[in-house]
């Protein structure tokens, strides 16, 4: 879907990296390794996004570290577009709201790192009917054409979740008190 709007694959990767999870930070050589692309193509797109005010940068030693500018007027719109691109909006609409006692949902895994994947990893926190969740996830997978893996923590267990076990800090994508 997004490829028809934005034909530059490097730009799409950068938008996913920085705008899906605004806490993500990266530098040029790290992005080269992560994306498997030339530094010239990545540098060109980083400069364009920074010149447009969509990315901010700061020097850490000899590295220029980039991060999404959450104050940019288009940040929310780009984030929403990316959520639609990967199908998370459909998951929230078709799964979370029908489960009843969901307290929060977190995105983890590859997407939390800001990388595209055919697998969406989620953490559900709450008192959830697992049989019903399996049915809803199956329907959502057919709708978004991606696989969904999930972990369920009971409502009272949220404080006992060892967040450090995840490669990337899980990203809160839905919470009962935010809806």
C-alpha positions in Angstrom: 0.0 0.0 0.0 2.5 2.6 1.1 4.8 1.6 -1.8 2.4 3.2 -4.2 2.6 6.5 -2.3 6.3 6.5 -1.6 8.4 4.7 -4.2 11.8 5.1 -2.4 12.3 1.9 -0.4 15.0 3.5 1.8 12.7 6.3 2.7 10.0 3.8 3.7 12.4 1.9 5.9 13.5 5.2 7.6 9.9 6.2 8.2 9.1 2.8 9.7 12.3 3.0 11.8 11.7 6.4 13.3 7.9 7.1 13.0 6.5 3.7 14.1 8.4 3.9 17.4 9.4 7.5 18.1 11.9 6.3 20.7 14.1 4.6 18.1 17.4 6.3 17.6 20.0 5.3 15.0 23.2 6.5 13.2 24.2 6.1 9.6 26.5 3.1 9.9 24.1 1.3 12.2 21.3 1.9 9.6 23.6 0.6 6.8 24.0 -2.7 8.7 20.4 -2.9 9.7 19.0 -2.2 6.2 21.7 -3.8 4.1 21.9 -0.7 1.9 24.6 1.7 0.9 25.4 4.6 3.2 25.0 7.0 0.3 21.3 6.1 -0.2 20.6 6.2 3.5 22.5 9.5 4.0 20.6 11.2 1.2 17.2 10.2 2.7 18.3 11.1 6.3 19.4 14.6 5.1 16.1 15.1 3.3 14.0 14.1 6.3 16.2 16.2 8.6 16.0 19.2 6.3 12.2 18.8 6.2 12.2 18.9 10.0 10.9 15.4 10.3 14.0 14.1 12.0 16.2 15.6 14.7 19.9 14.8 15.2 22.5 15.1 17.9 26.2 14.3 18.0 27.3 11.6 20.4 31.0 11.4 20.2 31.7 11.1 16.5 28.3 9.7 15.6 25.3 11.7 14.4 22.3 10.1 16.1 18.9 10.6 14.4 15.4 10.4 15.9 11.9 11.3 14.8 10.8 14.9 15.6 7.6 14.2 17.5 6.8 17.9 17.4 6.6 18.0 13.6 3.0 18.7 12.5 2.9 15.6 10.3 4.3 13.2 13.0 0.9 11.9 14.1 -0.4 11.5 10.5 2.7 9.6 9.4 2.5 7.4 12.5 -1.1 6.7 11.8 -0.4 5.9 8.1 2.4 3.4 9.1 0.0 1.7 11.6 -2.5 1.3 8.8 0.3 0.1 6.5 1.2 -2.8 8.8 -2.4 -3.5 9.8 -2.2 -2.6 13.5 -5.2 -0.3 13.2 -7.2 -3.4 12.0 -5.9 -5.5 14.9 -7.0 -2.9 17.4 -10.4 -2.5 15.7 -11.0 -6.2 15.1 -9.3 -7.9 18.0 -8.7 -5.7 21.1 -12.1 -4.0 21.3 -13.9 -7.3 21.1 -12.0 -9.1 23.9 -13.6 -7.1 26.7 -11.1 -6.9 29.6 -7.9 -5.8 27.8 -5.9 -3.3 29.8 -3.1 -2.7 27.3 -1.5 -3.9 24.1 2.2 -3.6 23.3 4.1 -4.0 20.0 7.4 -5.8 20.3 9.8 -7.7 18.0 10.8 -6.5 14.6 8.2 -3.8 14.3 9.1 -2.2 17.7 12.6 -1.9 16.2 11.0 0.0 13.2 11.6 -2.7 10.7 9.1 -4.2 8.3 8.1 -7.9 8.9 5.5 -10.4 7.9 5.1 -11.2 11.6 3.6 -8.9 14.2 4.5 -9.6 17.8 2.1 -8.4 20.5 1.7 -8.5 24.2 -1.8 -8.4 25.6 -2.3 -7.5 29.2 -5.7 -8.2 30.9 -8.2 -10.9 31.6 -8.6 -12.3 28.0 -10.6 -15.2 26.6 -7.8 -17.1 24.9 -10.1 -19.2 22.7 -11.9 -16.1 21.4 -8.5 -14.4 20.9 -7.3 -17.2 18.7 -10.4 -16.9 16.4 -10.1 -13.1 16.2 -6.3 -13.2 15.5 -7.0 -15.7 12.6 -9.5 -13.3 11.1 -7.2 -10.3 11.5 -4.3 -12.3 9.9 -6.5 -12.9 6.8 -7.4 -9.2 6.7 -3.9 -7.8 7.0 -2.0 -10.6 5.3 0.5 -10.9 8.1 1.0 -13.4 10.9 0.4 -12.4 14.5 2.2 -13.8 17.5 1.2 -12.9 21.0 1.8 -13.3 24.7 -0.9 -12.8 27.3 -0.2 -11.5 30.7 -3.0 -11.4 33.3 -4.0 -7.9 34.6 -2.3 -8.4 37.9 0.9 -9.6 36.3 1.7 -6.4 34.4 4.0 -5.2 37.1 5.8 -8.5 37.0 6.6 -8.4 33.3 10.3 -8.4 32.8 10.5 -5.8 30.0 14.3 -6.3 29.7 13.7 -9.8 28.2 12.6 -8.1 24.9 15.3 -7.0 22.4 13.6 -3.7 22.0 11.5 -2.0 24.6 7.8 -2.9 23.8 5.8 0.0 22.4 2.4 0.7 24.0 -0.1 0.8 21.1 -3.4 0.6 23.0 -4.5 1.1 26.6 -7.9 1.1 28.1 -7.4 4.5 29.7 -6.1 6.0 26.4 -9.0 4.8 24.2 
